[in-house]
Amino acid sequence: MSLALAFGGASVAFWFCCPFWMVVWLLALPLGLAGLVRGVVENRAASQHGASRVQTLIGLGLASLGTAAAVAYMIFVITHPDLLIQD
C-alpha cells in the first residue's frame, strides 16, 4: 500500500469518525499535506518505472479532499469567531 493512500485515507477518515471538528482539522491538515507531498513523489517514481499509479492517484485524491476540508473549516472558524464562544 502506498503511503499517499494511507495519509490521504487517514485525513478523510478523521472527518467521518471524530465529531470534534475543532480538534480534527489540526490533525487532518498535516496528514493531508503529507499525503499530497508523498503522492506527488510516488507518482513521479511510478511514472519513471512504468508501475501502476492507481493507489497513488487515489491517495492524492483523498489527501486533496482531507486538506481542502481542513482549510475550509479553518477559514469558516476564522470568519465566524462568535461561534466558538458559547454563553
Buried (B, 14 or more C-beta within 10 A) or exposed (E): EBBBBBBBBBBBBBBEEEEEBEEBBEBBBEBBBBBBBBBBEBBEEBEEEEEEBEBBBBBBBBBBBBBEBBBEBEEEBEEEEEEEEEE
